[in-house]
Amino acid sequence: MNFKKSYFILAFLLAQFSFAQEGVAVYSDYLSDNYYLIHPSMAGAANCGKIRLTGRQQWFGQEDAPSLQTISFNTALDEDGVSGVGMILFNDKNGYHSQKGAKLTYAHHLRFSRGTLDLNQLSFGLSAAFVQSTLDGTEFTGFDPNIVQGVITKDAYFNVDLGVSYHYMDFFTHFTIKNFLANKRELYTDVESDNLSKYLWSAGAVFGNENDLLFEPSFMFQYTSETKEKAIDLNLKVYKQLEFGRLWGGLSYRRSFDGAQYASDGSLEEQKLQWITPIVGLNYDKFMFSYTYSHIMGDVKFDNGGFHQITIGMNIFCKDKAWDCNCPAVN
């Protein structure tokens, strides 16, 4: 099998754990104070507007390794924070396949709390996504009926994400449907489905003392509608308030409920997608920085190297008062 083609397939099946054209892939970068990246209902939910830039690179040293860059911004539209808006721009490249796109978001927040201190908020969000996918066959030398040699094929599509979030003091939960609309594209005419929908459910809570240590256990469950694939993230973050800012770190473990068979010493074995992600971050004044490293576990993998990601952010348009709760995602 052609090396680049085999690399391309592995990157899709193992690293992405998703369809090639789902939009922004669901990695672990939402833990870098960036829940809006996967949950549209988080647009404008915090007491500050948030600008976040991320860069992700897989398998350093490998030619055409998967890479992803995003820039996102979300903020409340009014002082009361009833309405929020957001925007995501992304560029994703994976072997012969690449995609560029934008998401525009509107969110509405219902407050059930007394004044602005006690956090009790139900949020609804909708993102409209515009994505252009490109399949570059100019350097492809193998055989694949879905790749035309010497030709760059492009196709664009539109879809929407729907989400709802609920925050009550130190507890939070989110539910999002990505790619809600059925949409048939023509890039891989023989193998593509018009169903790219994915369901995400997150929940967690924060425990501890603001002046000492805060502990934030959480999980995220994802379900891909067309393939019936299921996976779960188990996360723990720890926050420490310092004189110059807030230092935090965490650990995330992702495991698929579904496995793939492979031959080993004449017998069939099954391997499930698993990766572990340590993360470290710092908030200083209105700025934030985080580094994330993901390592795939198992006997069958393309490369022993991991996935590196850096997130840089800035908070703007901050309100005078914060919520009276241990809730780092919105304070």
C-alpha positions in Angstrom: 0.0 0.0 0.0 1.2 3.5 -0.8 2.8 5.0 2.3 1.0 8.3 2.1 -2.3 6.7 1.5 -1.9 4.3 4.5 -1.0 7.3 6.6 -4.0 9.1 5.4 -6.3 6.2 6.4 -4.7 5.8 9.8 -5.1 9.5 10.5 -8.8 9.3 9.7 -9.6 6.1 11.6 -7.3 6.4 14.6 -6.4 10.0 15.3 -9.6 11.7 14.3 -12.1 9.2 15.5 -14.5 11.0 13.3 -15.7 11.6 9.8 -13.3 13.5 7.6 -15.7 16.4 7.1 -17.4 16.8 10.5 -16.0 20.3 10.9 -13.8 21.0 13.9 -12.8 17.6 15.3 -13.5 16.9 19.0 -10.2 16.7 20.7 -9.3 17.6 24.3 -8.7 21.3 23.7 -12.1 22.2 25.2 -10.4 21.7 28.6 -8.2 24.7 27.9 -10.9 27.1 29.1 -12.5 26.7 25.7 -15.9 25.0 26.1 -17.3 27.3 23.4 -15.2 25.4 20.8 -17.6 22.4 21.0 -20.7 23.8 22.8 -22.4 26.7 21.0 -24.5 27.4 24.1 -21.4 28.7 25.9 -21.2 31.8 23.6 -21.3 34.8 26.0 -21.9 32.6 29.1 -18.9 33.9 30.9 -18.5 37.3 32.6 -15.8 38.1 30.0 -15.5 37.9 26.3 -12.9 35.3 25.3 -10.4 35.2 22.4 -8.7 31.8 22.0 -6.1 30.7 19.5 -5.1 27.1 19.2 -2.5 25.2 17.2 -2.4 21.4 17.2 0.3 19.2 15.5 0.4 15.4 15.4 3.5 13.2 14.9 6.4 15.7 14.6 8.8 14.6 11.9 6.2 12.9 9.7 5.4 14.4 6.3 1.9 15.9 6.0 1.0 15.0 9.6 -2.5 16.1 10.7 -2.6 19.7 12.0 -5.3 22.0 13.1 -5.5 25.7 13.8 -8.5 27.5 15.3 -9.3 31.0 16.4 -12.5 31.7 18.4 -14.2 34.6 20.0 -17.3 34.8 22.0 -18.9 37.5 24.2 -22.1 38.7 25.7 -24.0 41.3 23.7 -25.3 43.3 26.7 -24.5 44.1 30.3 -27.1 41.6 31.6 -25.6 38.8 29.5 -28.9 37.7 28.1 -27.6 37.2 24.6 -24.2 36.0 23.4 -22.5 35.7 20.0 -19.4 33.9 18.8 -17.3 33.0 15.8 -14.8 30.2 15.1 -12.4 30.1 12.2 -10.5 26.8 11.6 -8.0 25.2 9.2 -7.6 21.4 9.3 -5.1 19.4 7.2 -4.8 15.7 7.2 -2.7 14.1 4.4 -4.5 14.7 1.1 -7.5 16.1 2.7 -7.9 19.6 4.1 -10.8 21.8 5.2 -11.3 25.4 6.1 -14.4 26.8 7.7 -16.2 29.3 9.9 -18.9 29.0 12.5 -21.2 31.9 13.6 -23.0 31.5 16.8 -25.9 33.0 18.7 -26.8 32.0 22.3 -29.6 33.0 24.7 -29.1 32.8 28.5 -32.0 32.5 30.9 -31.2 33.5 34.5 -33.0 32.0 37.4 -30.7 33.4 40.1 -31.2 36.3 42.5 -29.4 39.2 41.1 -25.9 38.6 39.7 -24.3 36.7 42.5 -25.9 33.2 42.6 -25.3 31.4 39.3 -28.4 29.6 38.0 -28.4 29.8 34.3 -29.9 27.8 31.4 -28.4 28.6 27.9 -29.3 27.7 24.4 -27.0 28.1 21.4 -27.0 27.7 17.6 -24.0 27.8 15.3 -24.2 28.0 11.5 -21.1 26.3 9.9 -19.7 26.9 6.5 -17.0 24.4 5.5 -14.9 24.0 2.3 -13.2 20.6 1.9 -10.3 20.0 -0.5 -8.9 16.7 -1.8 -5.5 17.1 -3.4 -4.8 14.3 -5.9 -1.9 16.1 -7.6 0.7 14.0 -5.7 -1.3 10.8 -5.3 0.3 7.9 -7.0 -1.7 4.9 -5.6 -5.1 3.6 -6.6 -8.3 4.8 -5.0 -11.6 5.1 -6.9 -12.4 8.1 -4.7 -9.3 10.1 -5.5 -8.7 11.5 -9.0 -5.0 11.7 -9.7 -3.6 15.0 -10.8 -6.8 16.9 -9.8 -7.7 19.1 -6.8 -11.3 18.5 -5.9 -13.2 20.9 -3.8 -16.7 20.9 -2.2 -18.5 23.2 0.3 -21.4 22.6 2.6 -23.5 24.2 5.3 -24.6 22.8 8.6 -25.7 23.8 12.1 -24.8 22.8 15.6 -27.4 23.0 18.4 -26.6 23.1 22.1 -27.9 23.7 25.6 -26.0 24.3 28.8 -27.0 24.6 32.5 -24.9 26.1 35.3 -25.9 25.9 38.9 -23.3 27.4 41.3 -20.4 24.9 41.1 -22.1 22.4 38.8 -22.3 22.4 35.0 -23.6 20.3 32.1 -23.7 20.7 28.4 -25.5 18.8 25.5 -24.7 19.5 21.8 -25.7 18.1 18.5 -23.0 18.7 15.9 -24.0 18.7 12.2 -27.7 18.6 12.9 -28.7 18.7 9.2 -28.4 15.9 6.7 -26.1 17.1 4.0 -24.9 15.1 1.0 -21.5 16.2 -0.5 -19.7 15.0 -3.6 -16.1 14.8 -2.4 -16.1 11.1 -1.7 -19.1 10.1 -3.8 -18.9 6.3 -3.2 -18.3 6.3 0.5 -19.7 9.4 2.1 -22.9 9.5 4.1 -25.2 12.5 4.4 -25.3 11.9 8.2 -22.4 13.6 10.0 -24.3 14.2 13.3 -22.5 13.7 16.5 -23.9 14.0 20.1 -21.9 15.4 22.9 -22.8 15.4 26.6 -20.5 17.0 29.2 -21.0 17.4 33.0 -18.8 18.2 36.0 -18.5 20.1 39.2 -15.9 22.1 41.2 -14.9 21.3 44.8 -12.5 22.9 47.2 -11.5 26.3 48.5 -10.8 29.2 46.2 -7.9 30.3 48.4 -6.3 26.8 48.4 -7.0 24.2 45.7 -10.0 23.7 43.5 -10.7 20.2 42.0 -12.9 19.9 38.9 -13.8 16.3 37.9 -15.8 16.0 34.7 -16.7 13.8 31.8 -17.7 14.1 28.1 -19.5 11.4 26.2 -19.7 11.4 22.4 -21.8 9.4 20.1 -21.5 9.4 16.3 -24.8 8.7 14.7 -23.9 7.1 11.4 -21.3 4.6 12.7 -22.7 4.1 16.2 -19.3 4.8 17.6 -19.2 5.9 21.3 -16.4 7.3 23.4 -16.0 8.9 26.8 -13.5 11.4 28.3 -12.8 11.2 32.0 -11.2 14.5 33.2 -9.7 16.0 36.4 -8.5 19.5 36.6 -6.8 21.2 39.6 -6.6 25.0 40.1 -4.3 26.9 42.4 -4.6 30.6 43.0 -1.3 32.4 43.3 -0.3 36.0 43.8 0.3 36.6 40.1 -2.6 34.6 38.7 -4.0 31.1 38.6 -2.0 28.0 37.8 -3.9 24.9 36.8 -3.3 21.4 35.4 -5.2 18.3 34.5 -5.4 14.9 33.1 -7.9 13.5 30.6 -8.4 9.9 29.5 -10.4 9.1 26.4 -11.6 5.6 25.6 -13.7 4.3 22.8 -16.4 1.7 23.5 -15.8 0.2 20.1 -12.8 -1.7 18.9 -11.1 -2.8 15.7 -9.7 -6.2 15.0 -6.1 -6.8 13.9 -3.9 -9.9 13.3 -1.2 -10.7 15.9 0.8 -13.9 15.8 -1.8 -15.7 13.8 -4.7 -14.7 16.0 -7.2 -11.9 15.9 -6.9 -9.2 18.6 -9.1 -6.2 19.3 -7.9 -2.7 20.1 -10.0 0.2 21.3 -9.0 3.8 20.8 -7.4 5.1 24.0 -5.4 8.2 24.6 -4.3 10.1 27.7 -3.8 13.8 27.8 -2.0 15.8 30.5 -2.5 19.5 30.4 -1.0 22.6 32.1 -2.2 26.2 32.0 -1.7 29.6 33.5 -4.1 32.6 33.8 -2.2 35.9 34.3 -4.3 39.1 34.4 -6.5 38.9 31.3 -4.2 36.4 29.5 -4.1 32.6 29.5 -1.7 30.0 28.1 -2.0 26.2 28.1 -0.1 23.3 26.7 -1.7 19.9 26.0 -0.1 16.6 25.1 -2.1 13.6 23.9 -0.6 10.1 23.7 -2.3 7.2 22.0 -2.1 3.9 23.8 -2.2 0.4 22.3 -0.1 -2.0 20.2 -1.3 -0.7 16.8 -0.5 3.0 16.1 1.1 4.9 13.3 3.8 6.6 15.4 5.0 6.7 19.0 5.0 10.4 19.0 2.1 12.3 20.5 -0.1 15.2 19.7 1.0 18.6 20.8 -1.3 21.6 21.3 -0.8 25.2 22.4 -3.7 27.5 23.4 -3.2 31.3 23.8 -6.1 33.4 25.0 -7.2 36.9 26.2 -10.3 38.0 28.1 -11.9 41.2 27.1 -15.1 43.2 27.9 -15.1 41.9 31.5 -17.9 42.9 33.8 -17.2 44.4 37.2 -18.8 41.5 39.2 -18.1 37.8 39.0 -20.4 35.0 40.1 -20.2 34.0 43.7 -19.2 30.4 43.0 -16.3 28.2 42.1 -16.9 28.1 38.4 -13.7 28.8 36.4 -15.5 28.3 33.0 -17.7 31.4 33.5 -15.8 33.5 36.0 
